[in-house]
């Protein structure tokens, strides 16, 4: 398993981070990490508790759109990307 810090990473992580910061009310509280697990790239997004609902959206539509954009960006690099949205503590 390889974990990349906030300072490094790929274009996929950068795309997700820009989108999430734009959507979140507390953009400064957003943290995005990237790790590799068995040929899959996991992007974990940590947001303030008050932004969790905003990022998931009605019926999960915003989260689904974010995952679709990340998967599309990952295809360009030949990666299988999964995005998980979590509440930061």
GUMARKOL-961784 format. One record per residue: residue number from 1; residue in one letter; x, y, z of N, C-alpha, C in turn. Coordinates in nm, 4 decimals, always signed. Layout:
<pts>
PT     n   res     n_east    n_north       n_up    ca_east   ca_north      ca_up     c_east    c_north       c_up
PT   NUM     a          X          Y          Z          X          Y          Z          X          Y          Z
...
</pts>
This chain:
<pts>
PT     n   res     n_east    n_north       n_up    ca_east   ca_north      ca_up     c_east    c_north       c_up
PT     1     x    +0.0842    -0.1173    +0.0000    +0.0000    +0.0000    +0.0000    +0.0890    +0.1240    +0.0000
PT     2     x    +0.0608    +0.2173    -0.0892    +0.1352    +0.3410    -0.0985    +0.0420    +0.4560    -0.0644
PT     3     x    +0.0837    +0.5410    +0.0267    +0.0031    +0.6582    +0.0630    +0.0783    +0.7826    +0.0202
PT     4     x    +0.0063    +0.8714    -0.0481    +0.0662    +0.9964    -0.0930    +0.0121    +1.1098    -0.0080
PT     5     x    +0.0988    +1.1987    +0.0324    +0.0576    +1.3086    +0.1190    -0.0143    +1.4166    +0.0390
PT     6     x    -0.0605    +1.5190    +0.1105    -0.1311    +1.6283    +0.0459    -0.0413    +1.7065    -0.0495
PT     7     x    +0.0888    +1.7069    -0.0241    +0.1795    +1.7853    -0.1075    +0.2106    +1.7177    -0.2406
PT     8     x    +0.1997    +1.5847    -0.2425    +0.2270    +1.5124    -0.3655    +0.1011    +1.4417    -0.4105
PT     9     x    +0.1086    +1.3715    -0.5205    -0.0075    +1.2976    -0.5663    -0.0195    +1.3058    -0.7166
PT    10     x    -0.1374    +1.2757    -0.7650    -0.1589    +1.2729    -0.9081    -0.2598    +1.3775    -0.9490
PT    11     x    -0.2817    +1.3844    -1.0786    -0.3810    +1.4756    -1.1323    -0.5209    +1.4416    -1.0853
PT    12     x    -0.5473    +1.3130    -1.0602    -0.6793    +1.2719    -1.0131    -0.7067    +1.3335    -0.8771
PT    13     x    -0.6109    +1.3232    -0.7861    -0.6271    +1.3808    -0.6528    -0.6470    +1.5306    -0.6611
PT    14     x    -0.5725    +1.5952    -0.7493    -0.5836    +1.7400    -0.7657    -0.7215    +1.7789    -0.8184
PT    15     x    -0.7736    +1.7037    -0.9133    -0.9072    +1.7315    -0.9681    -1.0121    +1.7198    -0.8586
PT    16     x    -1.0052    +1.6123    -0.7813    -1.1019    +1.5910    -0.6733    -1.0913    +1.7023    -0.5699
PT    17     x    -0.9688    +1.7389    -0.5342    -0.9492    +1.8421    -0.4321    -1.0061    +1.9767    -0.4765
PT    18     x    -0.9838    +2.0157    -0.6006    -1.0367    +2.1429    -0.6515    -1.1894    +2.1423    -0.6484
PT    19     x    -1.2492    +2.0334    -0.6927    -1.3951    +2.0239    -0.6951    -1.4542    +2.0267    -0.5543
PT    20     x    -1.3948    +1.9518    -0.4636    -1.4478    +1.9454    -0.3269    -1.4328    +2.0797    -0.2566
PT    21     x    -1.3187    +2.1451    -0.2733    -1.3008    +2.2775    -0.2106    -1.4019    +2.3790    -0.2639
PT    22     x    -1.4360    +2.3682    -0.3918    -1.5345    +2.4595    -0.4504    -1.6748    +2.4310    -0.3963
PT    23     x    -1.7055    +2.3060    -0.3708    -1.8381    +2.2687    -0.3212    -1.8544    +2.2926    -0.1714
PT    24     x    -1.7484    +2.2761    -0.0955    -1.7559    +2.2837    +0.0502    -1.7681    +2.4281    +0.0980
PT    25     x    -1.8463    +2.4448    +0.2027    -1.8595    +2.5765    +0.2638    -1.7336    +2.6117    +0.3425
PT    26     x    -1.6722    +2.5099    +0.4012    -1.5478    +2.5271    +0.4772    -1.4339    +2.4640    +0.3976
PT    27     x    -1.3948    +2.5284    +0.2890    -1.2922    +2.4753    +0.1998    -1.1579    +2.4555    +0.2651
PT    28     x    -1.1286    +2.5356    +0.3677    -0.9999    +2.5232    +0.4355    -0.9923    +2.3971    +0.5212
PT    29     x    -1.1064    +2.3366    +0.5528    -1.1091    +2.2154    +0.6347    -1.1013    +2.0879    +0.5496
PT    30     x    -1.0963    +2.1023    +0.4185    -1.0932    +1.9861    +0.3290    -0.9529    +1.9256    +0.3265
PT    31     x    -0.9480    +1.7920    +0.3370    -0.8214    +1.7201    +0.3256    -0.8443    +1.6033    +0.2313
PT    32     x    -0.7558    +1.5860    +0.1344    -0.7690    +1.4794    +0.0357    -0.6409    +1.3963    +0.0370
PT    33     x    -0.6572    +1.2641    +0.0504    -0.5413    +1.1740    +0.0468    -0.5611    +1.0719    -0.0647
PT    34     x    -0.4519    +1.0186    -0.1114    -0.4544    +0.9186    -0.2173    -0.3690    +0.8010    -0.1746
PT    35     x    -0.4199    +0.6803    -0.1955    -0.3427    +0.5596    -0.1647    -0.3697    +0.4533    -0.2700
PT    36     x    -0.2779    +0.3604    -0.2811    -0.2884    +0.2514    -0.3788    -0.3181    +0.1218    -0.3042
PT    37     x    -0.4199    +0.0496    -0.3498    -0.4568    -0.0789    -0.2916    -0.4842    -0.1773    -0.4039
PT    38     x    -0.3964    -0.2739    -0.4241    -0.4171    -0.3808    -0.5230    -0.4615    -0.3276    -0.6586
PT    39     x    -0.3829    -0.2455    -0.7172    -0.4069    -0.1894    -0.8513    -0.5272    -0.0963    -0.8566
PT    40     x    -0.5734    -0.0483    -0.7425    -0.6811    +0.0503    -0.7387    -0.6314    +0.1724    -0.6646
PT    41     x    -0.6753    +0.2879    -0.7088    -0.6394    +0.4126    -0.6434    -0.7569    +0.4562    -0.5567
PT    42     x    -0.7312    +0.4770    -0.4288    -0.8339    +0.5213    -0.3358    -0.8096    +0.6675    -0.3031
PT    43     x    -0.9089    +0.7513    -0.3320    -0.9038    +0.8933    -0.2963    -0.9978    +0.9114    -0.1779
PT    44     x    -0.9441    +0.9522    -0.0634    -1.0265    +0.9775    +0.0547    -1.0396    +1.1276    +0.0741
PT    45     x    -1.1632    +1.1717    +0.0870    -1.1932    +1.3133    +0.1048    -1.2465    +1.3317    +0.2461
PT    46     x    -1.1795    +1.4143    +0.3239    -1.2230    +1.4445    +0.4602    -1.2757    +1.5879    +0.4625
PT    47     x    -1.4008    +1.6047    +0.5076    -1.4635    +1.7363    +0.5109    -1.5221    +1.7618    +0.6492
PT    48     x    -1.5532    +1.8881    +0.6756    -1.6174    +1.9263    +0.8013    -1.7545    +1.8585    +0.8094
PT    49     x    -1.7993    +1.8250    +0.9297    -1.9295    +1.7595    +0.9449    -2.0439    +1.8368    +0.8793
PT    50     x    -2.0380    +1.9678    +0.8810    -2.1449    +2.0483    +0.8216    -2.1430    +2.0434    +0.6686
PT    51     x    -2.0319    +2.0033    +0.6093    -2.0211    +1.9949    +0.4631    -2.0515    +1.8553    +0.4090
PT    52     x    -2.0658    +1.7584    +0.4963    -2.0855    +1.6209    +0.4520    -2.2113    +1.6063    +0.3666
PT    53     x    -2.3225    +1.6603    +0.4122    -2.4473    +1.6532    +0.3366    -2.4398    +1.7262    +0.2046
PT    54     x    -2.3713    +1.8385    +0.2044    -2.3552    +1.9183    +0.0822    -2.2764    +1.8400    -0.0222
PT    55     x    -2.1756    +1.7660    +0.0219    -2.0922    +1.6902    -0.0712    -2.1612    +1.5638    -0.1211
PT    56     x    -2.2428    +1.5044    -0.0377    -2.3156    +1.3853    -0.0806    -2.4306    +1.4242    -0.1727
PT    57     x    -2.5024    +1.5306    -0.1387    -2.6104    +1.5798    -0.2234    -2.7376    +1.4985    -0.2087
PT    58     x    -2.8420    +1.5456    -0.2725    -2.9707    +1.4767    -0.2677    -2.9609    +1.3430    -0.3400
PT    59     x    -3.0038    +1.2399    -0.2701    -3.0013    +1.1048    -0.3251    -2.8599    +1.0624    -0.3675
PT    60     x    -2.7558    +1.1296    -0.3166    -2.6184    +1.0938    -0.3485    -2.5718    +1.1381    -0.4863
PT    61     x    -2.6459    +1.2304    -0.5464    -2.6130    +1.2701    -0.6840    -2.4809    +1.3451    -0.6950
PT    62     x    -2.4526    +1.4323    -0.5987    -2.3262    +1.5070    -0.6041    -2.2082    +1.4125    -0.5850
PT    63     x    -2.2199    +1.3196    -0.4902    -2.1131    +1.2220    -0.4670    -2.0939    +1.1339    -0.5900
PT    64     x    -2.2027    +1.0929    -0.6530    -2.1934    +1.0093    -0.7728    -2.1251    +1.0843    -0.8865
PT    65     x    -2.1578    +1.2118    -0.9025    -2.0946    +1.2928    -1.0070    -1.9450    +1.3096    -0.9791
PT    66     x    -1.9095    +1.3317    -0.8536    -1.7690    +1.3458    -0.8150    -1.6934    +1.2158    -0.8438
PT    67     x    -1.7545    +1.1031    -0.8133    -1.6904    +0.9733    -0.8402    -1.6753    +0.9494    -0.9902
PT    68     x    -1.7743    +0.9901    -1.0682    -1.7672    +0.9735    -1.2138    -1.6547    +1.0580    -1.2717
PT    69     x    -1.6432    +1.1834    -1.2271    -1.5356    +1.2705    -1.2753    -1.3979    +1.2162    -1.2357
PT    70     x    -1.3859    +1.1646    -1.1148    -1.2586    +1.1078    -1.0701    -1.2238    +0.9830    -1.1514
PT    71     x    -1.3225    +0.8992    -1.1782    -1.2978    +0.7781    -1.2572    -1.2557    +0.8137    -1.3993
PT    72     x    -1.3184    +0.9159    -1.4555    -1.2830    +0.9609    -1.5904    -1.1413    +1.0170    -1.5937
PT    73     x    -1.1063    +1.0965    -1.4922    -0.9700    +1.1508    -1.4847    -0.8690    +1.0381    -1.4646
PT    74     x    -0.9067    +0.9355    -1.3902    -0.8173    +0.8226    -1.3671    -0.7957    +0.7380    -1.4909
PT    75     x    -0.8982    +0.7259    -1.5744    -0.8841    +0.6495    -1.6986    -0.7753    +0.7060    -1.7868
PT    76     x    -0.7617    +0.8363    -1.7846    -0.6591    +0.9031    -1.8640    -0.5195    +0.8563    -1.8237
PT    77     x    -0.5029    +0.8251    -1.6929    -0.3747    +0.7764    -1.6415    -0.3704    +0.6239    -1.6321
PT    78     x    -0.4765    +0.5577    -1.6780    -0.4819    +0.4126    -1.6715    -0.5059    +0.3597    -1.5315
PT    79     x    -0.5802    +0.4337    -1.4492    -0.6035    +0.3951    -1.3107    -0.7502    +0.3660    -1.2869
PT    80     x    -0.7757    +0.2740    -1.1948    -0.9106    +0.2452    -1.1476    -0.9263    +0.3218    -1.0163
PT    81     x    -1.0133    +0.4229    -1.0146    -1.0216    +0.5160    -0.9020    -1.1512    +0.4969    -0.8246
PT    82     x    -1.1374    +0.4972    -0.6916    -1.2519    +0.4948    -0.6008    -1.2419    +0.6179    -0.5117
PT    83     x    -1.3558    +0.6864    -0.4906    -1.3586    +0.8050    -0.4043    -1.4463    +0.7747    -0.2829
PT    84     x    -1.3929    +0.8022    -0.1640    -1.4698    +0.7876    -0.0412    -1.4741    +0.9222    +0.0287
PT    85     x    -1.5932    +0.9601    +0.0736    -1.6125    +1.0874    +0.1428    -1.6317    +1.0576    +0.2909
PT    86     x    -1.5506    +1.1219    +0.3720    -1.5541    +1.0972    +0.5160    -1.5619    +1.2285    +0.5937
PT    87     x    -1.6126    +1.2183    +0.7145    -1.6206    +1.3326    +0.8053    -1.4875    +1.3453    +0.8768
PT    88     x    -1.4285    +1.4648    +0.8761    -1.3024    +1.4825    +0.9475    -1.3307    +1.5001    +1.0954
PT    89     x    -1.2333    +1.4665    +1.1741    -1.2518    +1.4723    +1.3201    -1.1665    +1.5763    +1.3808
</pts>
